[in-house]
C-alpha cells in the first residue's frame, strides 16, 4: 500500500502544480526537484532551486553556472560534485505557421526510443515569460487509411513538430519563445509502492538532493580538511562545467562524482545499457571510492570516456557513485527514496540530519486566459476519468453542471439524457462520455498489470510514461513499462506484446489489495487541460468532453417553455468500443426526426498529415461532419444547415474525416442525421488540440439547430 502522504504529494506534484511544504524532508525535496526542468546548457532552473535548498550556506555561482559550497579548510581537499542538467532539446527553428522544430541539447546516448517517448506528449518550453506548454504532434489513428500506416521505425527528432497554440511566428514571439529555448517533457512524477518515485532523470536529481543534504550537514560540522560541494553544468554535453570548476578550485586530493554512466557500456563503438541493481538494494560505486562509502558494483562507463574529455585531476583519487534505478534512461526512471536517505547518511558520516528550509514552489506554467466559460467547464470535465465502461465520474460531473430546471434520467446502460420542449418534431443531440484507455486484462504473478486497449489508440504514445490505475479504493499511480530493448529497439511498436503497468507491487496479492481487478479495473494517464496560445488548449480526452461541454452550455441558453419541438440531449457510454450506449438509446427513441451526434472532426490540420482529406483548419469554426467511414449526408441536408449557419452568422466548415459517430446507431430508424463537430488534432492521443473559438461556434450551432 502506498503511504497516504506520498499519494497526497503525488497529487500536489502533478504537472508543475504549486507545492507548499513547511517542514520539508529530504524525500519532499527530491519530489519537488523532480518537477524542475533543467535541460543541459539551460540548467538555471535547477540552480535556482538548489540555491533555495542551500539557504544560509555560502553558495557561489561561477562563470559557467556551477554552484559551489565550501566547508572547512586545509588539507585534505575533497570535491563532491553532481550534474544539474538532464537530457532534452532546444528550439532550432520557429516556422511561419507557428510550429517549432527541435534539436537535442545533450551529447550522451539515450537509447533508440528516447526521442519517440516525446512524440504525442506535452512538453514545456522555457521562454522569456516562463514555461509555456506545447504538444509534440503525432499521426491521428482516424486518418491512417489506405496506404497510411503507423511508422515502422522508431520516431526520431527529425519527426518532431511542436504545436504551442500559435498561428504564426509572431504569436510564438508573444508567448516569449525564442530560438535555443529549452524544451523538456512536462513534469508528472509517479509515486509507486515500496517507496519508489519515477520521473525523468530521477537518479541524478535524487543524488543531487542527497549531496545538498550532505553539504548542509558538513557545513554545520566540517571536521578536518576542506570539502567543496558542487552542482555542475554542461556535464551531458561537454563536461566543461566540471573542467572549469577543477581548474578554478583545484587541485583536489580526492573527487567523488555523481555519475550518469551507471548501466552503460561501450563496445565496438556501440553504447548498450545493462541491467542495474534494484532500487533499495544499496548505492552504486566505481573507481577510487573512500573507504567508508559502501557501494555495490554495477556496469559503469566513465563519462570522460564517452566524451573523450577528462579534467586534469593531477594526483587526485577519483570515484563515481550513484543510485540504482528501474528503467534507467527513460522518462520513468524509478528510484527508492530510502536510497537517497542512505546516500546522504553515507556521505555525511555520523553528522546529524539538517533542518532544510521551507520548500519553494516549482516554476509555474505561464497563465493564459480567455474564453473562460468554455475553458472552465471543459477543464472540469477533462479532470474526470472515464474509460469506456467506467464513465461514472464523468456522468456525475455532467449532472452537476446542467441547468437547475433540468431533470435528467440515467438508464440501465449508464446513459444520461433529458427531453425538453413540446411539439411533433423530435431532435436528438448526443455526445459520448467515454475516453480511450486500457483495462487490466491480467494481474501477473509478480504484481505487474497486463493491459488490453479500450478504443483505438497508438500504444507507443503511452509507453514509458506515468500511468493512473483506477482501483476500487482509489487511483493508484504507476508507470507504463518501457520495453526491455528500449536502447536498441528498431521498431516503432512492440507488435502483439501488450503494454504492462508497474505500480510497485511485488505480487498479484499485493496488487489486488490495492483494489485492482482483472477484467474490471481501467488504466489511463494523468491529465489536465492546459491553455496554449491565444485561443487553444491541449489535453487528453477532448474526444468527446468538448461535445459534452458544448451540449451543456447550449442547454443552459434554452428556455424550455419557448421550444416548439421536443429536444433530447444525451450523454452516452461506450462509444469508443462500438456505439454501445447509443445503440441502447436508439431503442428508447425509435421515432426521432433528426439526430446530431456532437463529436470530433479529426482534422488533418497538422504538418505531418497529408491533407488529402479531413482538412478543417482550427479556429475557422464548427464543422458539419458530412462524411466519414460510416456515413454520408445528403447534399440537401448539408445545404440546409450551411444556410442556417449563414443566417445566424455562425462560422461553419464542412467536410469528410475518418471514424464514425453515435449517429450510426439511429440511422436504421430513418431520422435525418448530421454530426456537428469541431476540428481537432491528434484525436485519441495524450495531446488532443482544439481551438476554443470553434467550441463557441459549435455551441451556437447546437442552439440554432434546437431552437430555429
URBEL-V689055 format. One record per residue. N is the residue number from 1. RES is the residue in one small letter. SS is DSSP state (A for helix, B for strand, O for the rest). OMEGA is omega in whole degrees, 0 to 359 (NA if undefined). Layout:
N RES SS OMEGA
N RES SS OMEGA
This chain:
1 x O 180
2 x O 181
3 x O 183
4 x A 182
5 x A 180
6 x A 177
7 x A 180
8 x A 179
9 x A 178
10 x A 179
11 x A 179
12 x A 187
13 x A 190
14 x A 171
15 x A 172
16 x A 178
17 x O 183
18 x O 180
19 x O 180
20 x O 178
21 x O 182
22 x O 180
23 x O 186
24 x O 170
25 x O 177
26 x A 176
27 x A 177
28 x A 180
29 x A 178
30 x A 182
31 x A 179
32 x A 182
33 x A 178
34 x O 178
35 x O 189
36 x O 175
37 x O 182
38 x O 182
39 x B 182
40 x O 185
41 x O 178
42 x O 187
43 x O 185
44 x A 178
45 x A 177
46 x A 180
47 x A 179
48 x A 179
49 x A 183
50 x A 176
51 x A 177
52 x A 179
53 x A 181
54 x O 181
55 x O 181
56 x O 178
57 x O 181
58 x O 183
59 x B 175
60 x B 177
61 x B 186
62 x O 187
63 x O 181
64 x O 176
65 x O 176
66 x O 172
67 x B 177
68 x B 170
69 x B 181
70 x B 179
71 x B 177
72 x B 181
73 x B 176
74 x O 183
75 x O 359
76 x O 178
77 x B 183
78 x B 174
79 x B 171
80 x B 189
81 x B 180
82 x B 177
83 x B 176
84 x O 189
85 x O 178
86 x B 177
87 x O 179
88 x O 187
89 x B 169
90 x B 179
91 x B 182
92 x B 179
93 x B 174
94 x B 186
95 x O 180
96 x O 180
97 x O 175
98 x O 178
99 x B 177
100 x B 168
101 x B 188
102 x B 167
103 x B 178
104 x B 179
105 x O 186
106 x O 180
107 x O 182
108 x O 176
109 x O 180
110 x O 179
111 x O 188
112 x O 186
113 x O 179
114 x O 177
115 x O 183
116 x A 181
117 x A 177
118 x A 181
119 x O 182
120 x O 182
121 x O 172
122 x B 175
123 x B 174
124 x B 182
125 x B 183
126 x B 182
127 x B 183
128 x O 178
129 x O 185
130 x B 184
131 x B 183
132 x B 179
133 x B 174
134 x B 182
135 x B 173
136 x B 192
137 x O 177
138 x O 180
139 x O 177
140 x O 180
141 x A 182
142 x A 184
143 x A 177
144 x O 185
145 x O 182
146 x O 182
147 x O 181
148 x O 181
149 x O 173
150 x O 180
151 x O 177
152 x O 182
153 x O 176
154 x O 178
155 x O 178
156 x O 183
157 x A 176
158 x A 181
159 x A 186
160 x O 166
161 x O 184
162 x B 179
163 x B 178
164 x O 179
165 x O 181
166 x O 178
167 x O 181
168 x O 176
169 x A 179
170 x A 178
171 x A 173
172 x A 179
173 x A 177
174 x A 180
175 x O 180
176 x O 182
177 x O 182
178 x O 171
179 x O 176
180 x O 172
181 x O 183
182 x B 178
183 x B 182
184 x B 173
185 x B 176
186 x O 185
187 x O 173
188 x O 180
189 x O 178
190 x B 175
191 x B 182
192 x B 176
193 x O 179
194 x O 173
195 x O 179
196 x B 173
197 x B 185
198 x B 179
199 x O 175
200 x O 177
201 x O 184
202 x A 186
203 x A 177
204 x A 181
205 x A 179
206 x A 179
207 x A 179
208 x A 178
209 x A 175
210 x A 177
211 x A 177
212 x A 177
213 x A 178
214 x A 179
215 x A 179
216 x A 182
217 x A 184
218 x A 179
219 x A 179
220 x A 180
221 x O 192
222 x O 182
223 x O 183
224 x O 176
225 x B 183
226 x B 174
227 x B 175
228 x B 174
229 x B 186
230 x B 173
231 x B 198
232 x B 181
233 x O 170
234 x O 183
235 x O 183
236 x O 179
237 x O 183
238 x O 179
239 x O 183
240 x A 176
241 x A 179
242 x A 180
243 x A 178
244 x A 180
245 x A 181
246 x A 178
247 x A 186
248 x A 189
249 x A 179
250 x O 0
251 x O 178
252 x O 175
253 x O 176
254 x B 179
255 x B 180
256 x B 191
257 x B 168
258 x B 188
259 x O 171
260 x O 189
261 x O 181
262 x B 182
263 x O 184
264 x B 173
265 x B 178
266 x B 179
267 x B 180
268 x O 179
269 x O 177
270 x B 177
271 x B 174
272 x B 180
273 x B 181
274 x O 178
275 x O 176
276 x O 172
277 x O 181
278 x O 175
279 x O 181
280 x O 183
281 x O 179
282 x O 183
283 x B 179
284 x B 181
285 x B 177
286 x B 178
287 x B 184
288 x O 183
289 x O 174
290 x O 184
291 x O 184
292 x O 183
293 x O 183
294 x O 181
295 x O 174
296 x B 181
297 x O 177
298 x O 175
299 x O 184
300 x B 174
301 x O 179
302 x O 179
303 x A 178
304 x A 177
305 x A 181
306 x A 184
307 x A 186
308 x O 181
309 x O 175
310 x O 169
311 x O 176
312 x O 184
313 x O 183
314 x O 181
315 x O 184
316 x O 170
317 x B 186
318 x B 177
319 x B 180
320 x B 179
321 x B 181
322 x B 183
323 x B 179
324 x O 182
325 x O 164
326 x B 176
327 x O 182
328 x O 178
329 x O 179
330 x O 177
331 x O 180
332 x O 171
333 x O 183
334 x B 180
335 x B 177
336 x B 178
337 x A 178
338 x A 178
339 x A 178
340 x A 176
341 x A 181
342 x A 180
343 x A 179
344 x A 179
345 x A 181
346 x A 182
347 x A 185
348 x A 180
349 x O 185
350 x O 183
351 x O 181
352 x O 179
353 x O 180
354 x O 174
355 x O 185
356 x O 175
357 x O 177
358 x O 181
359 x O 172
360 x O 177
361 x O 174
362 x O 182
363 x O 182
364 x O 171
365 x B 175
366 x O 181
367 x O 178
368 x O 188
369 x O 182
370 x O 179
371 x O 192
372 x A 183
373 x A 181
374 x A 183
375 x A 183
376 x A 180
377 x A 180
378 x A 179
379 x A 179
380 x A 179
381 x A 178
382 x A 183
383 x O 177
384 x O 181
385 x O 182
386 x O 174
387 x B 181
388 x O 182
389 x O 181
390 x O 187
391 x O 186
392 x A 180
393 x A 179
394 x A 179
395 x A 179
396 x A 181
397 x A 179
398 x A 181
399 x A 180
400 x A 189
401 x O 176
402 x O 178
403 x O 183
404 x O 182
405 x O 186
406 x O 178
407 x O 185
408 x O 174
409 x B 172
410 x B 182
411 x O 185
412 x O 179
413 x O 184
414 x O 175
415 x O 176
416 x B 182
417 x B 173
418 x B 179
419 x B 179
420 x B 177
421 x O 182
422 x O 181
423 x O 183
424 x O 183
425 x O 181
426 x B 183
427 x B 180
428 x B 167
429 x B 185
430 x B 175
431 x B 181
432 x B 185
433 x O 188
434 x O 177
435 x B 177
436 x O 180
437 x B 185
438 x B 171
439 x B 178
440 x B 178
441 x B 182
442 x B 170
443 x B 186
444 x O 185
445 x O 181
446 x O 177
447 x O 176
448 x O 184
449 x B 174
450 x B 191
451 x B 167
452 x B 183
453 x B 173
454 x B 185
455 x O 183
456 x O 179
457 x O 175
458 x O 186
459 x A 180
460 x A 178
461 x A 179
462 x O 184
463 x O 176
464 x O 175
465 x O 180
466 x B 177
467 x B 176
468 x B 183
469 x B 187
470 x B 182
471 x O 181
472 x O 184
473 x O 180
474 x O 177
475 x B 183
476 x B 177
477 x B 177
478 x B 175
479 x B 168
480 x B 188
481 x O 172
482 x O 179
483 x O 186
484 x O 181
485 x O 183
486 x O 188
487 x O 185
488 x O 180
489 x O 178
490 x O 179
491 x O 177
492 x O 183
493 x O 183
494 x O 182
495 x O 182
496 x O 182
497 x O 181
498 x O 172
499 x O 174
500 x B 179
501 x B 176
502 x B 180
503 x O 182
504 x O 178
505 x O 181
506 x O 179
507 x O 177
508 x A 180
509 x A 180
510 x A 178
511 x A 180
512 x A 177
513 x O 176
514 x O 180
515 x O 181
516 x O 183
517 x O 175
518 x O 178
519 x O 183
520 x O 185
521 x O 178
522 x B 184
523 x B 176
524 x B 177
525 x O 176
526 x O 183
527 x O 175
528 x O 178
529 x O 178
530 x B 177
531 x B 178
532 x B 176
533 x O 184
534 x O 192
535 x O 193
536 x B 180
537 x B 178
538 x B 177
539 x B 168
540 x O 178
541 x O 173
542 x A 173
543 x A 14
544 x A 179
545 x A 175
546 x A 176
547 x A 178
548 x A 180
549 x A 182
550 x A 180
551 x A 179
552 x A 184
553 x A 174
554 x A 181
555 x A 180
556 x O 182
557 x O 182
558 x O 171
559 x O 184
560 x A 183
561 x A 183
562 x A 181
563 x O 179
564 x O 174
565 x O 173
566 x B 181
567 x B 177
568 x B 172
569 x B 182
570 x B 174
571 x B 193
572 x B 183
573 x O 165
574 x O 174
575 x O 188
576 x O 181
577 x O 173
578 x O 175
579 x O 186
580 x A 183
581 x A 181
582 x A 177
583 x A 178
584 x A 180
585 x A 179
586 x A 176
587 x A 179
588 x A 182
589 x O 185
590 x O 187
591 x O 177
592 x O 176
593 x O 183
594 x B 180
595 x B 176
596 x B 169
597 x B 179
598 x B 191
599 x O 184
600 x O 161
601 x B 183
602 x B 189
603 x O 173
604 x O 177
605 x O 183
606 x O 184
607 x O 180
608 x O 174
609 x O 183
610 x O 186
611 x O 180
612 x O 175
613 x O 178
614 x O 182
615 x O 174
616 x O 186
617 x O 174
618 x O 178
619 x O 182
620 x O 175
621 x O 177
622 x B 183
623 x B 166
624 x B 183
625 x B 193
626 x B 178
627 x B 171
628 x B 183
629 x O 187
630 x O 187
631 x B 168
632 x B 182
633 x O 176
634 x O 182
635 x A 182
636 x A 180
637 x A 177
638 x A 183
639 x A 181
640 x A 183
641 x A 169
642 x A 177
643 x A 178
644 x A 180
645 x A 179
646 x A 180
647 x A 182
648 x A 181
649 x O 182
650 x O 177
651 x O 183
652 x B 172
653 x B 171
654 x B 181
655 x B 182
656 x B 180
657 x O 179
658 x O 178
659 x O 178
660 x O 182
661 x O 178
662 x O 182
663 x O 182
664 x A 182
665 x A 185
666 x A 191
667 x A 180
668 x O 177
669 x O 173
670 x O 179
671 x O 166
672 x B 183
673 x B 179
674 x O 178
675 x B 171
676 x B 188
677 x B 169
678 x O 178
679 x B 180
680 x B 177
681 x B 167
682 x O 181
683 x O 180
684 x O 179
685 x O 176
686 x O 183
687 x O 173
688 x B 184
689 x B 179
690 x B 179
691 x B 184
692 x A 175
693 x A 179
694 x A 177
695 x A 176
696 x A 178
697 x A 180
698 x A 179
699 x A 179
700 x A 180
701 x A 177
702 x A 182
703 x A 180
704 x A 181
705 x A 180
706 x A 191
707 x A 187
708 x O NA
